[in-house]
Amino acid sequence: MRPDLDEISPDDDWAKKVNDSRRGAEFIARELIGPYIDENYKTLMSATENCDLIISHVLTFVTPIVAEKDPFPG
């Protein structure tokens, strides 16, 4: 799932932005998750094909959509 750590420039000082108590969550949603929603959806749809179970993380926003779109057998 994207972004990979090597895609995030160290010059951006992303760790400091993520840990900001006022704007950290906004930065995560807008900069680290939002731009990759479509690509992560496609990746997860492909990765879960013929799968019985998905275990996800709270920040993988597309997981519930994928699970509903392609219901598991039985």
PDB file of N, H, CA, C and O in Angstrom:
ATOM      1  N   MET A   1       0.849  -1.165   0.000  1.00  0.00           N
ATOM      2  CA  MET A   1       0.000   0.000   0.000  1.00  0.00           C
ATOM      3  C   MET A   1       0.896   1.230   0.000  1.00  0.00           C
ATOM      4  O   MET A   1       1.973   1.234   0.596  1.00  0.00           O
ATOM      5  N   ARG A   2       0.444   2.241  -0.659  1.00  0.00           N
ATOM      6  H   ARG A   2      -0.431   2.238  -1.143  1.00  0.00           H
ATOM      7  CA  ARG A   2       1.227   3.465  -0.781  1.00  0.00           C
ATOM      8  C   ARG A   2       0.787   4.490   0.247  1.00  0.00           C
ATOM      9  O   ARG A   2      -0.330   4.395   0.755  1.00  0.00           O
ATOM     10  N   PRO A   3       1.604   5.444   0.566  1.00  0.00           N
ATOM     11  CA  PRO A   3       2.948   5.657   0.027  1.00  0.00           C
ATOM     12  C   PRO A   3       3.996   4.821   0.751  1.00  0.00           C
ATOM     13  O   PRO A   3       3.854   4.502   1.932  1.00  0.00           O
ATOM     14  N   ASP A   4       5.041   4.475   0.024  1.00  0.00           N
ATOM     15  H   ASP A   4       5.157   4.734  -0.935  1.00  0.00           H
ATOM     16  CA  ASP A   4       6.205   3.837   0.630  1.00  0.00           C
ATOM     17  C   ASP A   4       7.034   4.925   1.303  1.00  0.00           C
ATOM     18  O   ASP A   4       6.991   6.089   0.904  1.00  0.00           O
ATOM     19  N   LEU A   5       7.774   4.541   2.310  1.00  0.00           N
ATOM     20  H   LEU A   5       7.809   3.595   2.634  1.00  0.00           H
ATOM     21  CA  LEU A   5       8.600   5.530   3.005  1.00  0.00           C
ATOM     22  C   LEU A   5       9.601   6.201   2.087  1.00  0.00           C
ATOM     23  O   LEU A   5       9.925   7.373   2.274  1.00  0.00           O
ATOM     24  N   ASP A   6      10.098   5.468   1.090  1.00  0.00           N
ATOM     25  H   ASP A   6       9.835   4.515   0.938  1.00  0.00           H
ATOM     26  CA  ASP A   6      11.059   6.087   0.175  1.00  0.00           C
ATOM     27  C   ASP A   6      10.399   7.087  -0.777  1.00  0.00           C
ATOM     28  O   ASP A   6      11.096   7.841  -1.455  1.00  0.00           O
ATOM     29  N   GLU A   7       9.074   7.102  -0.834  1.00  0.00           N
ATOM     30  H   GLU A   7       8.508   6.489  -0.282  1.00  0.00           H
ATOM     31  CA  GLU A   7       8.356   8.091  -1.644  1.00  0.00           C
ATOM     32  C   GLU A   7       8.179   9.419  -0.905  1.00  0.00           C
ATOM     33  O   GLU A   7       7.905  10.453  -1.515  1.00  0.00           O
ATOM     34  N   ILE A   8       8.339   9.371   0.401  1.00  0.00           N
ATOM     35  H   ILE A   8       8.562   8.532   0.896  1.00  0.00           H
ATOM     36  CA  ILE A   8       8.163  10.576   1.210  1.00  0.00           C
ATOM     37  C   ILE A   8       9.532  11.185   1.437  1.00  0.00           C
ATOM     38  O   ILE A   8      10.405  10.580   2.061  1.00  0.00           O
ATOM     39  N   SER A   9       9.701  12.356   0.935  1.00  0.00           N
ATOM     40  H   SER A   9       8.992  12.847   0.429  1.00  0.00           H
ATOM     41  CA  SER A   9      10.999  13.015   1.019  1.00  0.00           C
ATOM     42  C   SER A   9      11.378  13.335   2.464  1.00  0.00           C
ATOM     43  O   SER A   9      10.563  13.869   3.216  1.00  0.00           O
ATOM     44  N   PRO A  10      12.618  13.009   2.855  1.00  0.00           N
ATOM     45  CA  PRO A  10      13.040  13.371   4.210  1.00  0.00           C
ATOM     46  C   PRO A  10      13.076  14.888   4.406  1.00  0.00           C
ATOM     47  O   PRO A  10      13.010  15.375   5.535  1.00  0.00           O
ATOM     48  N   ASP A  11      13.180  15.621   3.317  1.00  0.00           N
ATOM     49  H   ASP A  11      13.234  15.226   2.400  1.00  0.00           H
ATOM     50  CA  ASP A  11      13.185  17.084   3.398  1.00  0.00           C
ATOM     51  C   ASP A  11      11.838  17.627   3.858  1.00  0.00           C
ATOM     52  O   ASP A  11      11.762  18.736   4.387  1.00  0.00           O
ATOM     53  N   ASP A  12      10.783  16.856   3.660  1.00  0.00           N
ATOM     54  H   ASP A  12      10.845  15.955   3.230  1.00  0.00           H
ATOM     55  CA  ASP A  12       9.446  17.296   4.053  1.00  0.00           C
ATOM     56  C   ASP A  12       9.250  17.280   5.562  1.00  0.00           C
ATOM     57  O   ASP A  12       8.309  17.881   6.079  1.00  0.00           O
ATOM     58  N   ASP A  13      10.140  16.592   6.264  1.00  0.00           N
ATOM     59  H   ASP A  13      10.905  16.103   5.844  1.00  0.00           H
ATOM     60  CA  ASP A  13      10.035  16.471   7.713  1.00  0.00           C
ATOM     61  C   ASP A  13       8.665  15.929   8.101  1.00  0.00           C
ATOM     62  O   ASP A  13       7.996  16.458   8.989  1.00  0.00           O
ATOM     63  N   TRP A  14       8.263  14.857   7.410  1.00  0.00           N
ATOM     64  H   TRP A  14       8.806  14.428   6.689  1.00  0.00           H
ATOM     65  CA  TRP A  14       6.929  14.298   7.587  1.00  0.00           C
ATOM     66  C   TRP A  14       6.692  13.757   8.996  1.00  0.00           C
ATOM     67  O   TRP A  14       5.570  13.821   9.499  1.00  0.00           O
ATOM     68  N   ALA A  15       7.720  13.234   9.630  1.00  0.00           N
ATOM     69  H   ALA A  15       8.631  13.182   9.222  1.00  0.00           H
ATOM     70  CA  ALA A  15       7.519  12.689  10.983  1.00  0.00           C
ATOM     71  C   ALA A  15       7.079  13.782  11.955  1.00  0.00           C
ATOM     72  O   ALA A  15       6.235  13.552  12.821  1.00  0.00           O
ATOM     73  N   LYS A  16       7.649  14.947  11.805  1.00  0.00           N
ATOM     74  H   LYS A  16       8.335  15.133  11.102  1.00  0.00           H
ATOM     75  CA  LYS A  16       7.270  16.072  12.660  1.00  0.00           C
ATOM     76  C   LYS A  16       5.824  16.498  12.377  1.00  0.00           C
ATOM     77  O   LYS A  16       5.069  16.811  13.298  1.00  0.00           O
ATOM     78  N   LYS A  17       5.450  16.507  11.098  1.00  0.00           N
ATOM     79  H   LYS A  17       6.063  16.254  10.349  1.00  0.00           H
ATOM     80  CA  LYS A  17       4.094  16.896  10.714  1.00  0.00           C
ATOM     81  C   LYS A  17       3.062  15.886  11.221  1.00  0.00           C
ATOM     82  O   LYS A  17       1.990  16.274  11.686  1.00  0.00           O
ATOM     83  N   VAL A  18       3.379  14.613  11.134  1.00  0.00           N
ATOM     84  H   VAL A  18       4.250  14.299  10.757  1.00  0.00           H
ATOM     85  CA  VAL A  18       2.461  13.561  11.574  1.00  0.00           C
ATOM     86  C   VAL A  18       2.219  13.658  13.081  1.00  0.00           C
ATOM     87  O   VAL A  18       1.106  13.415  13.548  1.00  0.00           O
ATOM     88  N   ASN A  19       3.232  14.004  13.821  1.00  0.00           N
ATOM     89  H   ASN A  19       4.136  14.201  13.442  1.00  0.00           H
ATOM     90  CA  ASN A  19       3.131  14.052  15.282  1.00  0.00           C
ATOM     91  C   ASN A  19       2.654  15.389  15.835  1.00  0.00           C
ATOM     92  O   ASN A  19       2.587  15.565  17.051  1.00  0.00           O
ATOM     93  N   ASP A  20       2.327  16.323  14.966  1.00  0.00           N
ATOM     94  H   ASP A  20       2.382  16.180  13.978  1.00  0.00           H
ATOM     95  CA  ASP A  20       1.810  17.608  15.414  1.00  0.00           C
ATOM     96  C   ASP A  20       0.437  17.384  16.060  1.00  0.00           C
ATOM     97  O   ASP A  20      -0.454  16.806  15.438  1.00  0.00           O
ATOM     98  N   SER A  21       0.272  17.831  17.279  1.00  0.00           N
ATOM     99  H   SER A  21       0.996  18.301  17.784  1.00  0.00           H
ATOM    100  CA  SER A  21      -0.972  17.554  18.016  1.00  0.00           C
ATOM    101  C   SER A  21      -2.197  18.252  17.423  1.00  0.00           C
ATOM    102  O   SER A  21      -3.321  17.798  17.638  1.00  0.00           O
ATOM    103  N   ARG A  22      -2.008  19.326  16.695  1.00  0.00           N
ATOM    104  H   ARG A  22      -1.095  19.695  16.520  1.00  0.00           H
ATOM    105  CA  ARG A  22      -3.163  20.042  16.131  1.00  0.00           C
ATOM    106  C   ARG A  22      -3.454  19.658  14.689  1.00  0.00           C
ATOM    107  O   ARG A  22      -4.618  19.560  14.302  1.00  0.00           O
ATOM    108  N   ARG A  23      -2.434  19.444  13.903  1.00  0.00           N
ATOM    109  H   ARG A  23      -1.488  19.524  14.218  1.00  0.00           H
ATOM    110  CA  ARG A  23      -2.633  19.211  12.473  1.00  0.00           C
ATOM    111  C   ARG A  23      -2.133  17.852  11.984  1.00  0.00           C
ATOM    112  O   ARG A  23      -2.174  17.578  10.785  1.00  0.00           O
ATOM    113  N   GLY A  24      -1.666  17.006  12.885  1.00  0.00           N
ATOM    114  H   GLY A  24      -1.633  17.228  13.859  1.00  0.00           H
ATOM    115  CA  GLY A  24      -1.114  15.716  12.492  1.00  0.00           C
ATOM    116  C   GLY A  24      -2.101  14.824  11.766  1.00  0.00           C
ATOM    117  O   GLY A  24      -1.776  14.260  10.721  1.00  0.00           O
ATOM    118  N   ALA A  25      -3.300  14.692  12.308  1.00  0.00           N
ATOM    119  H   ALA A  25      -3.563  15.150  13.156  1.00  0.00           H
ATOM    120  CA  ALA A  25      -4.311  13.841  11.681  1.00  0.00           C
ATOM    121  C   ALA A  25      -4.711  14.374  10.299  1.00  0.00           C
ATOM    122  O   ALA A  25      -4.924  13.605   9.363  1.00  0.00           O
ATOM    123  N   GLU A  26      -4.806  15.679  10.193  1.00  0.00           N
ATOM    124  H   GLU A  26      -4.633  16.304  10.954  1.00  0.00           H
ATOM    125  CA  GLU A  26      -5.136  16.286   8.896  1.00  0.00           C
ATOM    126  C   GLU A  26      -4.038  16.000   7.873  1.00  0.00           C
ATOM    127  O   GLU A  26      -4.325  15.667   6.724  1.00  0.00           O
ATOM    128  N   PHE A  27      -2.780  16.131   8.295  1.00  0.00           N
ATOM    129  H   PHE A  27      -2.546  16.402   9.229  1.00  0.00           H
ATOM    130  CA  PHE A  27      -1.658  15.850   7.399  1.00  0.00           C
ATOM    131  C   PHE A  27      -1.698  14.399   6.929  1.00  0.00           C
ATOM    132  O   PHE A  27      -1.505  14.124   5.745  1.00  0.00           O
ATOM    133  N   ILE A  28      -1.945  13.480   7.841  1.00  0.00           N
ATOM    134  H   ILE A  28      -2.102  13.703   8.803  1.00  0.00           H
ATOM    135  CA  ILE A  28      -2.014  12.062   7.483  1.00  0.00           C
ATOM    136  C   ILE A  28      -3.110  11.837   6.439  1.00  0.00           C
ATOM    137  O   ILE A  28      -2.875  11.190   5.418  1.00  0.00           O
ATOM    138  N   ALA A  29      -4.287  12.363   6.692  1.00  0.00           N
ATOM    139  H   ALA A  29      -4.477  12.888   7.521  1.00  0.00           H
ATOM    140  CA  ALA A  29      -5.415  12.148   5.783  1.00  0.00           C
ATOM    141  C   ALA A  29      -5.207  12.817   4.429  1.00  0.00           C
ATOM    142  O   ALA A  29      -5.461  12.205   3.392  1.00  0.00           O
ATOM    143  N   ARG A  30      -4.751  14.055   4.428  1.00  0.00           N
ATOM    144  H   ARG A  30      -4.545  14.552   5.271  1.00  0.00           H
ATOM    145  CA  ARG A  30      -4.633  14.816   3.175  1.00  0.00           C
ATOM    146  C   ARG A  30      -3.391  14.493   2.357  1.00  0.00           C
ATOM    147  O   ARG A  30      -3.441  14.505   1.127  1.00  0.00           O
ATOM    148  N   GLU A  31      -2.293  14.209   3.016  1.00  0.00           N
ATOM    149  H   GLU A  31      -2.253  14.200   4.015  1.00  0.00           H
ATOM    150  CA  GLU A  31      -1.022  14.046   2.303  1.00  0.00           C
ATOM    151  C   GLU A  31      -0.560  12.593   2.180  1.00  0.00           C
ATOM    152  O   GLU A  31       0.085  12.233   1.195  1.00  0.00           O
ATOM    153  N   LEU A  32      -0.878  11.763   3.160  1.00  0.00           N
ATOM    154  H   LEU A  32      -1.401  12.055   3.960  1.00  0.00           H
ATOM    155  CA  LEU A  32      -0.356  10.404   3.150  1.00  0.00           C
ATOM    156  C   LEU A  32      -1.388   9.351   2.757  1.00  0.00           C
ATOM    157  O   LEU A  32      -1.016   8.250   2.351  1.00  0.00           O
ATOM    158  N   ILE A  33      -2.667   9.669   2.871  1.00  0.00           N
ATOM    159  H   ILE A  33      -2.969  10.563   3.201  1.00  0.00           H
ATOM    160  CA  ILE A  33      -3.695   8.687   2.531  1.00  0.00           C
ATOM    161  C   ILE A  33      -4.514   9.123   1.321  1.00  0.00           C
ATOM    162  O   ILE A  33      -4.649   8.370   0.357  1.00  0.00           O
ATOM    163  N   GLY A  34      -5.056  10.323   1.368  1.00  0.00           N
ATOM    164  H   GLY A  34      -4.947  10.935   2.151  1.00  0.00           H
ATOM    165  CA  GLY A  34      -5.941  10.817   0.316  1.00  0.00           C
ATOM    166  C   GLY A  34      -5.428  10.678  -1.103  1.00  0.00           C
ATOM    167  O   GLY A  34      -6.150  10.175  -1.964  1.00  0.00           O
ATOM    168  N   PRO A  35      -4.204  11.106  -1.374  1.00  0.00           N
ATOM    169  CA  PRO A  35      -3.715  11.036  -2.760  1.00  0.00           C
ATOM    170  C   PRO A  35      -3.578   9.610  -3.306  1.00  0.00           C
ATOM    171  O   PRO A  35      -3.447   9.423  -4.516  1.00  0.00           O
ATOM    172  N   TYR A  36      -3.609   8.622  -2.439  1.00  0.00           N
ATOM    173  H   TYR A  36      -3.715   8.774  -1.456  1.00  0.00           H
ATOM    174  CA  TYR A  36      -3.371   7.246  -2.865  1.00  0.00           C
ATOM    175  C   TYR A  36      -4.600   6.357  -2.771  1.00  0.00           C
ATOM    176  O   TYR A  36      -4.492   5.142  -2.936  1.00  0.00           O
ATOM    177  N   ILE A  37      -5.757   6.930  -2.510  1.00  0.00           N
ATOM    178  H   ILE A  37      -5.845   7.917  -2.376  1.00  0.00           H
ATOM    179  CA  ILE A  37      -6.988   6.150  -2.328  1.00  0.00           C
ATOM    180  C   ILE A  37      -7.282   5.263  -3.540  1.00  0.00           C
ATOM    181  O   ILE A  37      -7.500   4.062  -3.378  1.00  0.00           O
ATOM    182  N   ASP A  38      -7.292   5.820  -4.730  1.00  0.00           N
ATOM    183  H   ASP A  38      -7.115   6.796  -4.861  1.00  0.00           H
ATOM    184  CA  ASP A  38      -7.626   5.040  -5.928  1.00  0.00           C
ATOM    185  C   ASP A  38      -6.637   3.905  -6.156  1.00  0.00           C
ATOM    186  O   ASP A  38      -7.027   2.767  -6.417  1.00  0.00           O
ATOM    187  N   GLU A  39      -5.366   4.227  -6.055  1.00  0.00           N
ATOM    188  H   GLU A  39      -5.049   5.151  -5.843  1.00  0.00           H
ATOM    189  CA  GLU A  39      -4.343   3.204  -6.284  1.00  0.00           C
ATOM    190  C   GLU A  39      -4.399   2.116  -5.216  1.00  0.00           C
ATOM    191  O   GLU A  39      -4.261   0.933  -5.529  1.00  0.00           O
ATOM    192  N   ASN A  40      -4.601   2.503  -3.964  1.00  0.00           N
ATOM    193  H   ASN A  40      -4.713   3.464  -3.710  1.00  0.00           H
ATOM    194  CA  ASN A  40      -4.680   1.515  -2.896  1.00  0.00           C
ATOM    195  C   ASN A  40      -5.927   0.642  -3.026  1.00  0.00           C
ATOM    196  O   ASN A  40      -5.896  -0.540  -2.685  1.00  0.00           O
ATOM    197  N   TYR A  41      -7.007   1.214  -3.512  1.00  0.00           N
ATOM    198  H   TYR A  41      -7.031   2.175  -3.789  1.00  0.00           H
ATOM    199  CA  TYR A  41      -8.223   0.439  -3.768  1.00  0.00           C
ATOM    200  C   TYR A  41      -7.935  -0.656  -4.798  1.00  0.00           C
ATOM    201  O   TYR A  41      -8.272  -1.821  -4.585  1.00  0.00           O
ATOM    202  N   LYS A  42      -7.316  -0.276  -5.903  1.00  0.00           N
ATOM    203  H   LYS A  42      -7.043   0.670  -6.076  1.00  0.00           H
ATOM    204  CA  LYS A  42      -6.995  -1.243  -6.961  1.00  0.00           C
ATOM    205  C   LYS A  42      -6.033  -2.310  -6.449  1.00  0.00           C
ATOM    206  O   LYS A  42      -6.192  -3.494  -6.744  1.00  0.00           O
ATOM    207  N   THR A  43      -5.044  -1.885  -5.690  1.00  0.00           N
ATOM    208  H   THR A  43      -4.915  -0.923  -5.450  1.00  0.00           H
ATOM    209  CA  THR A  43      -4.076  -2.830  -5.133  1.00  0.00           C
ATOM    210  C   THR A  43      -4.759  -3.829  -4.207  1.00  0.00           C
ATOM    211  O   THR A  43      -4.503  -5.031  -4.279  1.00  0.00           O
ATOM    212  N   LEU A  44      -5.623  -3.327  -3.343  1.00  0.00           N
ATOM    213  H   LEU A  44      -5.831  -2.351  -3.284  1.00  0.00           H
ATOM    214  CA  LEU A  44      -6.299  -4.197  -2.385  1.00  0.00           C
ATOM    215  C   LEU A  44      -7.313  -5.108  -3.063  1.00  0.00           C
ATOM    216  O   LEU A  44      -7.469  -6.259  -2.655  1.00  0.00           O
ATOM    217  N   MET A  45      -7.996  -4.626  -4.076  1.00  0.00           N
ATOM    218  H   MET A  45      -7.869  -3.691  -4.407  1.00  0.00           H
ATOM    219  CA  MET A  45      -8.928  -5.479  -4.823  1.00  0.00           C
ATOM    220  C   MET A  45      -8.171  -6.646  -5.447  1.00  0.00           C
ATOM    221  O   MET A  45      -8.631  -7.787  -5.402  1.00  0.00           O
ATOM    222  N   SER A  46      -7.036  -6.365  -6.017  1.00  0.00           N
ATOM    223  H   SER A  46      -6.662  -5.438  -6.054  1.00  0.00           H
ATOM    224  CA  SER A  46      -6.223  -7.406  -6.637  1.00  0.00           C
ATOM    225  C   SER A  46      -5.662  -8.368  -5.591  1.00  0.00           C
ATOM    226  O   SER A  46      -5.674  -9.583  -5.789  1.00  0.00           O
ATOM    227  N   ALA A  47      -5.175  -7.824  -4.488  1.00  0.00           N
ATOM    228  H   ALA A  47      -5.165  -6.837  -4.327  1.00  0.00           H
ATOM    229  CA  ALA A  47      -4.539  -8.640  -3.450  1.00  0.00           C
ATOM    230  C   ALA A  47      -5.528  -9.540  -2.717  1.00  0.00           C
ATOM    231  O   ALA A  47      -5.138 -10.578  -2.182  1.00  0.00           O
ATOM    232  N   THR A  48      -6.799  -9.158  -2.687  1.00  0.00           N
ATOM    233  H   THR A  48      -7.117  -8.316  -3.122  1.00  0.00           H
ATOM    234  CA  THR A  48      -7.783  -9.934  -1.926  1.00  0.00           C
ATOM    235  C   THR A  48      -8.659 -10.825  -2.799  1.00  0.00           C
ATOM    236  O   THR A  48      -9.621 -11.422  -2.316  1.00  0.00           O
ATOM    237  N   GLU A  49      -8.328 -10.911  -4.064  1.00  0.00           N
ATOM    238  H   GLU A  49      -7.547 -10.426  -4.456  1.00  0.00           H
ATOM    239  CA  GLU A  49      -9.089 -11.765  -4.962  1.00  0.00           C
ATOM    240  C   GLU A  49      -9.009 -13.210  -4.465  1.00  0.00           C
ATOM    241  O   GLU A  49      -7.922 -13.707  -4.171  1.00  0.00           O
ATOM    242  N   ASN A  50     -10.136 -13.871  -4.375  1.00  0.00           N
ATOM    243  H   ASN A  50     -11.020 -13.468  -4.614  1.00  0.00           H
ATOM    244  CA  ASN A  50     -10.229 -15.257  -3.883  1.00  0.00           C
ATOM    245  C   ASN A  50      -9.733 -15.412  -2.447  1.00  0.00           C
ATOM    246  O   ASN A  50      -9.154 -16.437  -2.088  1.00  0.00           O
ATOM    247  N   CYS A  51      -9.959 -14.413  -1.656  1.00  0.00           N
ATOM    248  H   CYS A  51     -10.429 -13.580  -1.948  1.00  0.00           H
ATOM    249  CA  CYS A  51      -9.480 -14.389  -0.275  1.00  0.00           C
ATOM    250  C   CYS A  51     -10.665 -14.607   0.671  1.00  0.00           C
ATOM    251  O   CYS A  51     -11.781 -14.177   0.381  1.00  0.00           O
ATOM    252  N   ASP A  52     -10.421 -15.265   1.782  1.00  0.00           N
ATOM    253  H   ASP A  52      -9.514 -15.614   2.017  1.00  0.00           H
ATOM    254  CA  ASP A  52     -11.478 -15.526   2.756  1.00  0.00           C
ATOM    255  C   ASP A  52     -11.526 -14.506   3.883  1.00  0.00           C
ATOM    256  O   ASP A  52     -12.550 -14.374   4.554  1.00  0.00           O
ATOM    257  N   LEU A  53     -10.427 -13.781   4.101  1.00  0.00           N
ATOM    258  H   LEU A  53      -9.595 -13.888   3.557  1.00  0.00           H
ATOM    259  CA  LEU A  53     -10.337 -12.882   5.238  1.00  0.00           C
ATOM    260  C   LEU A  53      -9.399 -11.728   4.916  1.00  0.00           C
ATOM    261  O   LEU A  53      -8.360 -11.920   4.283  1.00  0.00           O
ATOM    262  N   ILE A  54      -9.768 -10.529   5.354  1.00  0.00           N
ATOM    263  H   ILE A  54     -10.612 -10.373   5.868  1.00  0.00           H
ATOM    264  CA  ILE A  54      -8.889  -9.373   5.241  1.00  0.00           C
ATOM    265  C   ILE A  54      -8.642  -8.850   6.649  1.00  0.00           C
ATOM    266  O   ILE A  54      -9.580  -8.590   7.402  1.00  0.00           O
ATOM    267  N   ILE A  55      -7.389  -8.703   6.987  1.00  0.00           N
ATOM    268  H   ILE A  55      -6.627  -8.914   6.375  1.00  0.00           H
ATOM    269  CA  ILE A  55      -7.017  -8.058   8.245  1.00  0.00           C
ATOM    270  C   ILE A  55      -6.372  -6.745   7.855  1.00  0.00           C
ATOM    271  O   ILE A  55      -5.434  -6.718   7.059  1.00  0.00           O
ATOM    272  N   SER A  56      -6.867  -5.668   8.409  1.00  0.00           N
ATOM    273  H   SER A  56      -7.629  -5.689   9.057  1.00  0.00           H
ATOM    274  CA  SER A  56      -6.453  -4.348   7.959  1.00  0.00           C
ATOM    275  C   SER A  56      -6.023  -3.468   9.121  1.00  0.00           C
ATOM    276  O   SER A  56      -6.035  -3.876  10.283  1.00  0.00           O
ATOM    277  N   HIS A  57      -5.653  -2.278   8.775  1.00  0.00           N
ATOM    278  H   HIS A  57      -5.643  -1.947   7.831  1.00  0.00           H
ATOM    279  CA  HIS A  57      -5.274  -1.243   9.731  1.00  0.00           C
ATOM    280  C   HIS A  57      -6.328  -0.144   9.653  1.00  0.00           C
ATOM    281  O   HIS A  57      -6.967   0.037   8.617  1.00  0.00           O
ATOM    282  N   VAL A  58      -6.503   0.574  10.730  1.00  0.00           N
ATOM    283  H   VAL A  58      -5.984   0.427  11.572  1.00  0.00           H
ATOM    284  CA  VAL A  58      -7.516   1.632  10.785  1.00  0.00           C
ATOM    285  C   VAL A  58      -7.281   2.706   9.711  1.00  0.00           C
ATOM    286  O   VAL A  58      -8.232   3.351   9.270  1.00  0.00           O
ATOM    287  N   LEU A  59      -6.043   2.901   9.294  1.00  0.00           N
ATOM    288  H   LEU A  59      -5.271   2.377   9.653  1.00  0.00           H
ATOM    289  CA  LEU A  59      -5.743   3.916   8.280  1.00  0.00           C
ATOM    290  C   LEU A  59      -5.857   3.395   6.851  1.00  0.00           C
ATOM    291  O   LEU A  59      -5.611   4.144   5.905  1.00  0.00           O
ATOM    292  N   THR A  60      -6.219   2.152   6.679  1.00  0.00           N
ATOM    293  H   THR A  60      -6.419   1.543   7.447  1.00  0.00           H
ATOM    294  CA  THR A  60      -6.454   1.628   5.339  1.00  0.00           C
ATOM    295  C   THR A  60      -7.926   1.845   5.023  1.00  0.00           C
ATOM    296  O   THR A  60      -8.742   0.930   5.129  1.00  0.00           O
ATOM    297  N   PHE A  61      -8.243   3.048   4.641  1.00  0.00           N
ATOM    298  H   PHE A  61      -7.580   3.792   4.554  1.00  0.00           H
ATOM    299  CA  PHE A  61      -9.637   3.471   4.466  1.00  0.00           C
ATOM    300  C   PHE A  61     -10.403   2.662   3.426  1.00  0.00           C
ATOM    301  O   PHE A  61     -11.626   2.559   3.515  1.00  0.00           O
ATOM    302  N   VAL A  62      -9.724   2.093   2.456  1.00  0.00           N
ATOM    303  H   VAL A  62      -8.730   2.177   2.383  1.00  0.00           H
ATOM    304  CA  VAL A  62     -10.424   1.400   1.378  1.00  0.00           C
ATOM    305  C   VAL A  62     -10.832  -0.020   1.737  1.00  0.00           C
ATOM    306  O   VAL A  62     -11.612  -0.624   1.001  1.00  0.00           O
ATOM    307  N   THR A  63     -10.341  -0.576   2.832  1.00  0.00           N
ATOM    308  H   THR A  63      -9.708  -0.085   3.430  1.00  0.00           H
ATOM    309  CA  THR A  63     -10.631  -1.971   3.170  1.00  0.00           C
ATOM    310  C   THR A  63     -12.124  -2.262   3.305  1.00  0.00           C
ATOM    311  O   THR A  63     -12.586  -3.243   2.723  1.00  0.00           O
ATOM    312  N   PRO A  64     -12.904  -1.467   4.038  1.00  0.00           N
ATOM    313  CA  PRO A  64     -14.341  -1.772   4.112  1.00  0.00           C
ATOM    314  C   PRO A  64     -15.031  -1.707   2.753  1.00  0.00           C
ATOM    315  O   PRO A  64     -15.964  -2.469   2.500  1.00  0.00           O
ATOM    316  N   ILE A  65     -14.595  -0.825   1.894  1.00  0.00           N
ATOM    317  H   ILE A  65     -13.837  -0.206   2.100  1.00  0.00           H
ATOM    318  CA  ILE A  65     -15.187  -0.701   0.564  1.00  0.00           C
ATOM    319  C   ILE A  65     -14.881  -1.958  -0.252  1.00  0.00           C
ATOM    320  O   ILE A  65     -15.760  -2.505  -0.918  1.00  0.00           O
ATOM    321  N   VAL A  66     -13.644  -2.402  -0.193  1.00  0.00           N
ATOM    322  H   VAL A  66     -12.930  -1.957   0.349  1.00  0.00           H
ATOM    323  CA  VAL A  66     -13.237  -3.620  -0.921  1.00  0.00           C
ATOM    324  C   VAL A  66     -14.006  -4.824  -0.371  1.00  0.00           C
ATOM    325  O   VAL A  66     -14.487  -5.655  -1.142  1.00  0.00           O
ATOM    326  N   ALA A  67     -14.123  -4.921   0.930  1.00  0.00           N
ATOM    327  H   ALA A  67     -13.733  -4.246   1.556  1.00  0.00           H
ATOM    328  CA  ALA A  67     -14.827  -6.067   1.531  1.00  0.00           C
ATOM    329  C   ALA A  67     -16.300  -6.109   1.126  1.00  0.00           C
ATOM    330  O   ALA A  67     -16.854  -7.192   0.937  1.00  0.00           O
ATOM    331  N   GLU A  68     -16.927  -4.975   0.993  1.00  0.00           N
ATOM    332  H   GLU A  68     -16.477  -4.095   1.147  1.00  0.00           H
ATOM    333  CA  GLU A  68     -18.342  -4.922   0.591  1.00  0.00           C
ATOM    334  C   GLU A  68     -18.502  -5.130  -0.900  1.00  0.00           C
ATOM    335  O   GLU A  68     -19.497  -5.702  -1.344  1.00  0.00           O
ATOM    336  N   LYS A  69     -17.540  -4.674  -1.675  1.00  0.00           N
ATOM    337  H   LYS A  69     -16.731  -4.209  -1.314  1.00  0.00           H
ATOM    338  CA  LYS A  69     -17.607  -4.765  -3.125  1.00  0.00           C
ATOM    339  C   LYS A  69     -17.461  -6.221  -3.594  1.00  0.00           C
ATOM    340  O   LYS A  69     -18.138  -6.651  -4.528  1.00  0.00           O
ATOM    341  N   ASP A  70     -16.594  -6.951  -2.952  1.00  0.00           N
ATOM    342  H   ASP A  70     -16.045  -6.601  -2.193  1.00  0.00           H
ATOM    343  CA  ASP A  70     -16.296  -8.327  -3.350  1.00  0.00           C
ATOM    344  C   ASP A  70     -16.495  -9.235  -2.137  1.00  0.00           C
ATOM    345  O   ASP A  70     -15.526  -9.665  -1.510  1.00  0.00           O
ATOM    346  N   PRO A  71     -17.756  -9.524  -1.812  1.00  0.00           N
ATOM    347  CA  PRO A  71     -18.029 -10.315  -0.602  1.00  0.00           C
ATOM    348  C   PRO A  71     -17.339 -11.688  -0.667  1.00  0.00           C
ATOM    349  O   PRO A  71     -17.205 -12.300  -1.727  1.00  0.00           O
ATOM    350  N   PHE A  72     -16.923 -12.124   0.486  1.00  0.00           N
ATOM    351  H   PHE A  72     -17.032 -11.627   1.347  1.00  0.00           H
ATOM    352  CA  PHE A  72     -16.214 -13.391   0.589  1.00  0.00           C
ATOM    353  C   PHE A  72     -17.196 -14.538   0.489  1.00  0.00           C
ATOM    354  O   PHE A  72     -18.367 -14.402   0.843  1.00  0.00           O
ATOM    355  N   PRO A  73     -16.715 -15.660   0.011  1.00  0.00           N
ATOM    356  CA  PRO A  73     -17.617 -16.809  -0.119  1.00  0.00           C
ATOM    357  C   PRO A  73     -18.067 -17.334   1.242  1.00  0.00           C
ATOM    358  O   PRO A  73     -17.351 -17.236   2.239  1.00  0.00           O
ATOM    359  N   GLY A  74     -19.260 -17.886   1.251  1.00  0.00           N
ATOM    360  H   GLY A  74     -19.841 -17.966   0.441  1.00  0.00           H
ATOM    361  CA  GLY A  74     -19.793 -18.615   2.357  1.00  0.00           C
ATOM    362  C   GLY A  74     -20.053 -17.933   3.598  1.00  0.00           C
ATOM    363  O   GLY A  74     -20.512 -18.551   4.558  1.00  0.00           O
TER     364      GLY A  74
END
